[in-house]
């Protein structure tokens, strides 16, 4: 009898703790706290469809972007951009809240792609706005952050990047580095901690290949892959013109 009572008490405590955890998760979803790990129960209660949304950039998000990913310029304005609310999985087998700013021209493409990746439990480590890293591309790449819009030039050039127009996505960038080659044959690798992942014959997490689901989905929606470039290799990069 005592064992039964003890079991019921432990069960009630576990159920109470689970309910409290789900409420915290629901609050994170309601407030859309990107970078937060949530439970499947909370996603179900909140509604998965509400977790994949294209919207005009909310005022709070726009304020966060000023002087970081967004600066006044003649090429792209607020009305050209959209805010995506997304979910993604990682190797911990739990849903994570993500967000992204992109050009409105590709917003529905990205929504569809990331929804399919989520449903397939495709691993993406992190998906927060680059503003969390003060729009420092090296820092966010080292953190393996997946992102899209950031008003900047192509590294080491004066040419405007497709990211500056919100038309390019970098996916799991630490494990899929950007590699350029100097005249002496030496490689320049970005991010710096992506050097171990330049060997594309090696087996490691997050690696994008032509048989990869993300590659197939982006190609299906008309994107180019930087991993197929000849003079350089940008394994993290997908863009659409």
Secondary structure, DSSP 4 states (H G I P E B T S, - for coil): -HHHHHHHHHHHHHHHHHHHHHHHHHHHHHHT-TT-EE-HHHHHHH-GGGGSEEEPPPHHHHHHHBTTTB---SS--GGGEEEEEEEEE-TTSSEEEEEEEEETTTHHHHHHHHHHHHHTT-B--B---GGGGTT-HHHHHHTTB-B-----BPTTSSSBPGGGGT-EEE-SGGGS-EEEE-TTS-EEEESGGGGGG--TTS--TT---TTSHHHHHHHHTT-EEGGG-SSSEETTEEE--
